[in-house]
Amino acid sequence: MMKILLSNDDGVHAPGIEALYKALVKVADVKVIAPDRNCSGASNSLTLHNPLRLHKLQNGFYSLNGTPTDCVHLGTNSPFAENVDLVVSGINDGPNMGDDVLYSGTVAAAMEGRYMGLPSIAVSMGSRGHDYYDTAAQVVADVVSKMDEQPLRLDTILNINVPAVDYDKLKGTRVTRLGRRHRADTMVQDKDPFGRHIFWYGPIGGHQDDAEGTDFDAVNKGFVSITPLSLDMTAKSHQDRLQEWLTKTS
């Protein structure tokens, strides 16, 4: 039976990870290591200046006082680690599409699995839909079941976003590219009870690129979006142009 390490960024007590565990444990051997608190927006951050403490909860999940990346690193590259075939992260409470992937702790956990040489899946609700975690969980279970027949390439991260609808209302699945958002609204300035300035992030930006073929477009039309992600951030199409520019300016 396939061995899965399951994590998230919403925290070990989040309903999304519970729903995903219930679906995956039917098709795989699943171990859960997740942050002890909500770490949304943590991206690929590591805990470098404090010791990491692991606690086993009554439901068998492990809670860690670290980031999503810490959780996956501990579960794959430490004395506590076991052999793992696949890393799965989610279900995130809300979308991780377009530019979201740069900040997402959910996606970062999957990326850490890839760093460890493992195929990885990140799954998120394409829109706020607390009543539809079971839909996303079943989508991932379907993907994992297919991997028994056709293993996923080791250099692949699948970023899955699922519409907030009943499973039988899904239109299907589309392989997509990342869309783009407009920049976030200006940060909000306020004062605390002592009169000191404080700041809050403003709302995330709206869709800038939601054309056909993007993750935004697929989810908006009721399809599951699956975007393959690569860790190589090199802008290969710009290498020759940059070399030409350096040559002219030298």
C-alpha positions in Angstrom: 0.0 0.0 0.0 1.3 3.5 -0.9 2.7 5.5 2.0 1.6 9.1 2.2 2.8 12.0 4.3 -0.1 14.4 4.8 0.4 18.0 5.9 -1.2 21.4 5.5 -0.9 25.1 6.4 -4.3 25.7 8.1 -3.1 23.6 11.1 -3.5 20.1 12.5 -7.0 20.8 13.7 -8.4 22.2 10.4 -11.4 20.4 9.0 -9.8 20.2 5.6 -7.0 17.9 6.6 -9.4 15.7 8.5 -11.6 15.3 5.4 -8.5 14.5 3.3 -7.2 12.0 5.8 -10.6 10.1 5.8 -10.5 9.8 2.0 -6.9 8.9 1.6 -6.7 6.3 4.4 -9.1 4.2 2.3 -6.5 3.9 -0.5 -3.1 4.4 1.3 -1.2 4.3 4.5 -1.3 7.9 5.8 0.8 9.7 8.4 -0.2 13.2 9.4 2.3 15.9 10.5 0.9 19.4 10.5 1.5 22.8 12.2 0.0 23.3 15.6 -1.5 26.6 14.4 -2.7 28.3 11.2 0.4 29.0 9.0 -1.4 30.5 6.0 1.0 32.6 3.9 4.1 30.9 5.5 5.4 30.0 2.0 8.7 28.0 2.2 9.8 29.4 5.6 11.8 27.3 8.0 12.1 27.4 11.8 15.8 28.0 12.3 16.1 29.7 15.7 13.8 27.6 17.9 13.6 23.8 18.6 10.9 21.9 16.9 8.6 19.9 19.3 6.4 17.1 18.0 3.2 16.0 19.9 1.0 13.0 19.1 -2.7 13.8 19.4 -5.5 11.5 20.4 -6.6 11.0 16.8 -3.1 9.8 15.8 -2.1 13.0 14.0 1.2 14.7 14.9 1.3 18.4 15.8 4.5 20.4 15.2 5.3 23.9 16.4 6.7 24.8 13.0 5.8 25.7 9.5 4.4 23.4 6.7 7.9 23.1 5.3 9.2 22.0 8.7 6.5 19.4 8.9 7.3 17.8 5.6 11.1 18.0 6.2 10.6 16.3 9.6 8.5 13.6 8.1 10.9 12.8 5.3 14.4 13.7 6.4 14.8 13.1 10.2 15.3 10.3 12.7 11.5 10.3 13.0 10.9 9.9 9.2 9.7 6.8 7.6 9.8 5.7 3.9 7.2 7.8 2.0 6.0 7.4 -1.5 4.0 10.6 -1.8 3.5 14.0 0.0 0.0 15.5 0.0 -0.8 18.9 1.4 -4.2 20.3 2.1 -7.1 20.8 1.9 -6.6 24.5 2.0 -9.5 26.7 3.1 -9.6 28.8 -0.1 -7.9 28.9 -3.4 -4.2 28.7 -4.3 -4.2 29.8 -7.9 -2.1 32.2 -9.9 0.3 34.3 -7.8 -1.1 32.6 -4.6 1.4 29.8 -5.0 4.3 32.2 -4.2 2.9 32.7 -0.7 1.0 29.5 0.0 2.1 27.3 2.9 0.0 24.5 1.3 2.0 24.6 -1.9 5.2 25.1 0.0 4.6 21.8 1.8 4.3 20.0 -1.5 7.4 21.8 -2.8 9.3 20.5 0.2 8.2 17.0 -0.7 9.6 17.6 -4.2 12.9 18.8 -2.6 13.1 15.5 -0.8 12.8 13.7 -4.1 9.1 12.7 -3.8 6.1 13.4 -6.0 3.8 15.8 -4.3 0.2 17.1 -4.4 -1.2 20.4 -3.1 -5.0 20.7 -2.9 -7.1 23.7 -2.2 -10.8 24.7 -2.4 -11.1 26.9 -5.5 -13.5 29.1 -3.6 -14.6 29.3 0.0 -16.7 26.1 0.6 -16.6 24.6 4.0 -19.4 22.2 3.1 -17.4 20.7 0.2 -14.1 19.5 1.6 -15.4 15.9 0.9 -15.5 16.8 -2.8 -11.8 17.9 -2.9 -10.8 14.9 -0.7 -12.4 12.5 -3.2 -10.7 14.2 -6.1 -7.3 13.6 -4.5 -8.2 10.0 -3.6 -9.0 9.5 -7.3 -5.7 10.9 -8.4 -3.8 8.8 -5.8 -5.6 5.7 -7.0 -4.5 6.3 -10.6 -0.9 6.6 -9.4 -0.9 2.9 -8.6 -1.4 2.2 -12.3 0.7 5.1 -13.6 3.2 6.6 -11.1 3.7 10.3 -11.1 7.1 11.6 -12.2 9.4 12.4 -9.3 10.0 16.0 -10.5 6.3 16.8 -10.5 4.1 18.9 -8.2 0.4 18.9 -8.9 -1.4 22.0 -7.7 -5.1 21.1 -7.5 -8.0 23.5 -7.0 -11.5 22.1 -6.6 -14.8 24.0 -7.1 -17.0 24.2 -4.0 -19.8 21.9 -5.4 -20.9 18.4 -4.7 -18.6 15.7 -6.2 -21.2 14.7 -8.8 -21.7 18.3 -9.9 -18.0 18.7 -11.1 -17.8 19.3 -14.8 -14.5 17.3 -15.1 -10.8 18.0 -14.9 -8.6 20.4 -16.8 -4.8 20.7 -16.9 -4.1 24.4 -16.5 -1.5 27.1 -16.3 -1.3 29.6 -13.5 -3.3 32.7 -13.9 -2.3 36.1 -12.4 -3.8 38.4 -9.9 -3.7 42.2 -9.7 -1.5 43.4 -6.8 -3.2 43.3 -3.3 -5.0 46.4 -2.0 -3.0 48.9 0.0 -2.1 47.8 3.6 -4.6 49.1 6.2 -3.1 51.4 8.9 -4.7 51.6 12.4 -3.7 52.1 16.0 -3.6 49.7 18.9 -5.2 50.6 22.3 -1.9 52.3 23.3 -1.9 54.6 20.3 0.8 52.8 18.5 0.6 52.3 14.7 -0.3 48.9 13.4 -0.8 47.6 9.9 -2.9 44.8 8.3 -2.7 43.4 4.9 -5.5 44.5 2.5 -7.6 42.2 0.5 -5.9 40.1 -2.2 -6.0 41.4 -5.7 -8.6 40.4 -8.2 -8.0 38.3 -11.4 -5.7 40.0 -13.9 -5.2 36.9 -16.1 -8.1 34.5 -16.0 -8.2 33.6 -19.7 -9.1 30.2 -21.0 -6.5 27.7 -20.0 -5.8 29.2 -16.6 -6.6 27.8 -13.2 -9.0 30.7 -12.5 -11.0 30.0 -15.7 -11.3 26.2 -15.0 -12.6 26.6 -11.5 -14.9 29.4 -12.4 -16.5 27.1 -15.0 -16.9 24.2 -12.5 -13.8 22.1 -13.5 -11.1 20.8 -11.2 -7.9 22.6 -12.1 -4.6 20.7 -12.0 -1.5 22.7 -12.7 1.9 21.0 -12.9 4.5 23.1 -11.0 8.2 23.1 -11.4 10.9 24.1 -8.9 13.1 25.5 -11.6 12.4 29.2 -11.6 14.9 30.0 -14.3 13.3 32.3 -17.0 14.8 30.2 -19.8 13.1 32.3 -22.6 14.9 35.4 -21.3 18.4 33.9 -21.0 19.5 34.8 -24.5 18.0 38.3 -24.2 19.9 38.9 -20.9 23.1 37.7 -22.4 22.7 40.0 -25.3 22.0 42.9 -23.0 25.1 42.2 -20.9 27.2 42.0 -24.0 26.0 45.4 -25.2 26.5 47.1 -21.9 29.9 45.6 -21.1 
